[in-house]
């Protein structure tokens, strides 16, 4: 009998998008089309909440500011999966998604509720029947990341 892959949410692996943002957000450079990094995110207005980011590209040297909203960002690690957008902010976020989605048993040991990433992922992403396909889509993101790193 094989044991099931487990994922336990603990204080060490609790995930919030803000924590991943601190590691830099990978986007496509609008100058050269290669991988660039958002390295600073700031709140411009609090009502309504508006954020702006500063990005730079190590390939072409461009530095620019852009509005910071997940749906509008030209994320480097993004793909389509059955009409849904699957994305990761950076390698750390991608690794967390890979581990969480792959797990057959997911246990929330903290009870953080809706403020934690595992509690707000869409059902199509976490459903057992979609696990294999979502993992394939995450593998495409992993390949894009590794391809960009090889070209650096």
RABELVEN-V953204 format. One record per residue. N is the residue number from 1. RES is the residue in one letter. SS is DSSP state (H for helix, E for strand, C for the rest). D_FIRST is the distance of its C-alpha to the first C-alpha in Angstrom with 1 decimal. Layout:
n=[N/N]
res=[RES/RES]
ss=[SS/SS]
d_first=[D_FIRST/D_FIRST]
This chain:
n=[1/2/3/4/5/6/7/8/9/10/11/12/13/14/15/16/17/18/19/20/21/22/23/24/25/26/27/28/29/30/31/32/33/34/35/36/37/38/39/40/41/42/43/44/45/46/47/48/49/50/51/52/53/54/55/56/57/58/59/60/61/62/63/64/65/66/67/68/69/70/71/72/73/74/75/76/77/78/79/80/81/82/83/84/85/86/87/88/89/90/91/92/93/94/95/96/97/98/99/100/101/102/103/104/105/106/107/108/109/110/111/112/113/114/115/116/117/118/119/120/121/122/123/124/125/126/127/128/129/130/131/132/133/134/135/136/137/138/139/140/141/142/143/144/145/146/147/148/149/150/151/152]
res=[X/X/X/X/X/X/X/X/X/X/X/X/X/X/X/X/X/X/X/X/X/X/X/X/X/X/X/X/X/X/X/X/X/X/X/X/X/X/X/X/X/X/X/X/X/X/X/X/X/X/X/X/X/X/X/X/X/X/X/X/X/X/X/X/X/X/X/X/X/X/X/X/X/X/X/X/X/X/X/X/X/X/X/X/X/X/X/X/X/X/X/X/X/X/X/X/X/X/X/X/X/X/X/X/X/X/X/X/X/X/X/X/X/X/X/X/X/X/X/X/X/X/X/X/X/X/X/X/X/X/X/X/X/X/X/X/X/X/X/X/X/X/X/X/X/X/X/X/X/X/X/X]
ss=[C/C/C/C/C/E/E/E/E/C/C/C/C/C/C/C/H/H/H/H/H/C/C/C/E/E/E/E/C/C/C/C/C/C/E/E/E/E/E/E/E/E/E/E/E/E/C/C/E/E/E/E/E/E/E/E/C/C/C/C/C/C/E/E/E/E/E/C/C/H/H/H/C/C/E/C/E/E/E/E/E/C/C/E/E/E/E/E/C/C/H/H/H/H/H/H/H/H/H/H/H/H/C/C/E/E/E/E/C/C/C/C/H/H/H/C/H/H/H/H/C/C/H/H/H/H/C/H/H/H/H/H/H/H/H/H/H/H/H/H/H/H/H/H/H/H/H/H/H/H/H/C]
d_first=[0.0/3.8/6.6/9.5/12.8/15.2/19.0/21.1/24.8/26.7/30.3/29.3/27.8/29.8/31.3/34.7/36.5/39.4/37.3/36.3/40.0/41.1/39.3/41.5/41.0/40.9/43.2/45.1/48.5/51.2/53.4/51.5/48.2/46.1/43.7/45.7/44.8/45.9/46.6/48.6/48.1/50.8/51.6/54.8/55.3/53.6/54.8/53.4/50.8/51.6/50.2/51.4/49.8/51.2/49.6/50.4/49.6/49.4/50.1/53.4/54.4/54.7/54.4/54.5/53.9/52.1/51.1/47.6/45.6/42.0/42.8/45.9/44.6/44.3/40.9/39.9/36.2/36.4/35.3/35.3/32.2/33.1/36.4/35.1/35.9/33.0/34.3/33.8/36.7/35.7/33.0/31.9/31.6/29.8/27.2/26.7/26.3/23.7/21.6/22.1/21.7/18.5/16.8/14.7/15.6/19.3/20.9/24.6/25.5/29.2/30.2/32.6/32.8/34.6/35.9/32.6/31.4/28.0/30.0/32.3/30.2/30.9/28.5/28.4/26.9/24.2/23.1/19.5/21.2/23.3/20.8/20.7/24.5/25.3/23.3/25.4/28.5/27.6/27.2/30.8/32.0/30.4/32.2/35.4/35.2/34.6/37.3/39.8/39.0/39.7/43.0/44.1]
